[in-house]
């Protein structure tokens, strides 16, 4: 029996690879799930209430008013 070619008979090749070369078969299955997950997972997350975290600030906020100097830490 000859080995089926992927591009000419993809379903027959996947069936053959699942029996003869399971590592190739599972890598094709897992690799094809990546682009599908990019499209489907964000709406599912939002449906279940998982929100995106708040943006991380790039600078330290500058407090308004004079600087308060702590008391009780003097060496004297």
N, C-alpha and C positions, 0 to 999 in steps of 0.2 A: 504494500500500500504506500502511495506517495504522500509526502507531507504537504498539506494544503498551504497555499500562500495567503498571507493575511489580507492583502489589498484586493484580491480577486474573490475570496470567500471568507469574510471575517468571522461569521458565526461558526462555520465549520472549523476554522483555525482555532478559535477560542475553545471549542469542544475538545479538539485534539490536544491543545496545550494544557487544558485542565487535567487530562489524564497522564500525558507524557512529560510535560514540563510545568509543574504547578507553580514554580517561582515566577516564570514568565507570565502565566495566567493571572496570578494575584497582583503582580506589579502593574499589569494593564488595567485591572479592575480598580486598584487603589489610585492609579494615576488619572483615570477617567473621573473619579469622584471629586478631585480637587476643584476643577472649574465649576462643577455643579454646586459644591459647597459654598463657593464665593457668592453665588447668586441667591441661594436658598437660606443660608444660615442667618444673615442679619435680620430679615423680617421675622423669622421664627424667634430669635432672641428678643426682639422688641415686643412680640406678641405675649411672651411669658414674663415681661416686665423687667428684663435686663436692660439698663440704660447705659449709654456711653459715659465714661468718667469725665469729670470736669477737666478742662485744659490745664496743663502744668504751666505756671507762670515762668517767663524767661528772665525776670528780674525780681529783686527783692522790693517789696512795697515800701515806699518812703513814708514814715509816719508824719502826721501834721503836728505842728506845735513844737515847743522846746523839748529837748531830750531830758528824760527823767533819770537822774543819777541814783542808783540804789544806795541805801543807807545800811550801815552795820557791817560792811566788809572792809573797813579801813584797818591798816596794820598798826596804827597809833593808839 
